[in-house]
Amino acid sequence: MSDKTLPDPKEMTFEQAADELEEIVKRIDAGEADLETMMKEHARGQQLVQQCRGLLEEAEQQLKTIEAKELD
């Protein structure tokens, strides 16, 4: 995992972040990397989770706004 080649999680779509997160989980679960690499993977995973949560919250807000307009 090279930080220089990875996109900024804040610029990723939900699907991109979720796909990368899934790959990180697989690599960590395999346990084949050294501790330092797994810690970097974990930190990257946390950033991806934060991005996914943020995007889901935005989508939820948009749905609430749409529903409120439909009820008016």
C-alpha positions as CSV (number, residue, x, y, z in Angstrom):
1,M,0.0,0.0,0.0
2,S,1.7,3.2,-1.2
3,D,0.1,6.4,0.1
4,K,1.3,8.3,-3.0
5,T,-0.8,6.3,-5.4
6,L,-4.0,6.2,-3.3
7,P,-6.8,8.6,-4.0
8,D,-7.9,11.0,-1.3
9,P,-10.9,9.3,0.4
10,K,-12.7,12.6,0.5
11,E,-12.8,12.6,-3.3
12,M,-14.1,9.0,-3.6
13,T,-17.6,7.9,-4.3
14,F,-19.4,5.6,-1.8
15,E,-18.8,2.7,-4.1
16,Q,-15.1,3.3,-4.6
17,A,-14.5,3.8,-0.8
18,A,-16.6,0.7,0.0
19,D,-14.7,-1.5,-2.5
20,E,-11.3,-0.4,-1.3
21,L,-12.4,-0.9,2.3
22,E,-13.5,-4.5,1.5
23,E,-10.1,-5.2,0.0
24,I,-8.4,-3.8,3.1
25,V,-10.5,-6.0,5.3
26,K,-9.6,-9.1,3.2
27,R,-5.9,-8.3,3.5
28,I,-6.0,-7.7,7.2
29,D,-8.0,-10.8,7.8
30,A,-5.5,-12.8,5.8
31,G,-2.9,-11.6,8.3
32,E,0.0,-12.0,5.9
33,A,1.4,-8.5,6.2
34,D,3.7,-7.2,8.9
35,L,2.3,-5.2,11.8
36,E,3.3,-1.8,10.4
37,T,1.6,-2.5,7.1
38,M,-1.6,-3.7,8.8
39,M,-1.6,-0.6,11.0
40,K,-1.4,1.6,7.8
41,E,-4.2,-0.4,6.2
42,H,-6.3,0.0,9.3
43,A,-5.7,3.8,9.3
44,R,-6.7,4.0,5.6
45,G,-9.8,1.9,6.4
46,Q,-10.8,4.3,9.1
47,Q,-10.6,7.2,6.5
48,L,-12.7,5.2,4.1
49,V,-15.3,4.4,6.7
50,Q,-15.5,8.1,7.6
51,Q,-16.1,8.9,3.9
52,C,-18.8,6.3,3.5
53,R,-20.6,7.5,6.7
54,G,-20.5,11.0,5.5
55,L,-21.9,10.2,2.1
56,L,-24.6,8.1,3.6
57,E,-25.6,10.9,6.0
58,E,-25.7,13.3,3.0
59,A,-28.0,10.9,1.1
60,E,-30.2,10.5,4.1
61,Q,-30.6,14.3,4.4
62,Q,-31.5,14.5,0.8
63,L,-34.1,11.9,1.2
64,K,-35.6,13.7,4.2
65,T,-35.7,16.9,2.2
66,I,-37.4,15.2,-0.7
67,E,-39.9,13.6,1.6
68,A,-40.7,16.9,3.4
69,K,-41.3,18.6,0.1
70,E,-43.6,15.8,-1.0
71,L,-45.7,16.2,2.2
72,D,-46.2,19.9,1.7
